[in-house]
């Protein structure tokens, strides 16, 4: 069952990353997660990332995890 709708998490990560002027590659390095993971989350292919991954991304973006979840 696939959905064309991108999750709020995906949109939030992309928007915050772009506002901070970071590439997907740079964010992956700052967060210590695979580049492919960032791409899959932002594209909606991975619509349910682990909380550990979200914590790493939030820390790299200097925000709280809650900031990634708001829709």
C-alpha positions as a printed Julia matrix, in Angstrom:
71×3 Matrix{Float64}:
  0.0    0.0    0.0
  1.8    3.12  -1.17
  0.72   6.7   -0.83
  1.59   9.73  -2.93
  1.15  11.99   0.08
  4.4   13.19   1.63
  4.35  13.09   5.43
  4.71  16.24   7.54
  8.03  14.83   8.8
  9.37  14.67   5.24
  8.21  18.19   4.43
  9.51  19.62   7.7
 12.96  18.1    7.34
 13.26  19.35   3.76
 11.99  22.85   4.59
 14.18  23.3    7.66
 17.23  21.9    5.86
 16.74  24.29   2.94
 16.16  27.29   5.24
 19.48  26.49   6.9
 21.21  26.25   3.54
 22.18  22.62   3.96
 22.4   20.02   1.21
 21.08  16.53   1.85
 24.68  15.31   1.86
 25.74  17.89   4.45
 22.76  17.07   6.68
 23.53  13.36   6.47
 27.11  14.01   7.58
 26.08  16.35  10.41
 23.44  13.89  11.62
 25.61  10.81  11.23
 23.03   9.01   9.11
 23.34   7.61   5.6
 22.78  10.04   2.73
 20.33   7.54   1.27
 18.31   7.7    4.51
 17.89  11.49   4.2
 16.87  11.14   0.54
 14.33   8.42   1.34
 12.81  10.34   4.25
 12.49  13.59   2.28
 11.04  11.83  -0.78
  8.46  10.03   1.34
  9.85   6.6    0.48
 10.65   6.17   4.18
  7.59   7.66   5.87
  8.32   6.14   9.26
 11.94   6.8   10.28
 13.11   5.54  13.66
 13.07   7.88  16.63
 16.85   7.51  16.82
 17.18   8.78  13.24
 14.8   11.66  13.96
 16.81  12.61  17.07
 20.03  12.7   15.05
 18.45  14.81  12.3
 16.85  17.19  14.81
 20.16  17.62  16.63
 21.96  18.33  13.34
 19.29  20.94  12.48
 19.54  22.39  16.01
 15.84  21.9   16.73
 13.71  19.68  18.95
 12.27  16.44  17.55
  8.81  18.0   18.03
  9.74  20.53  15.36
 10.0   17.71  12.83
  6.65  16.18  13.74
  4.34  19.17  13.47
  2.0   18.94  10.55
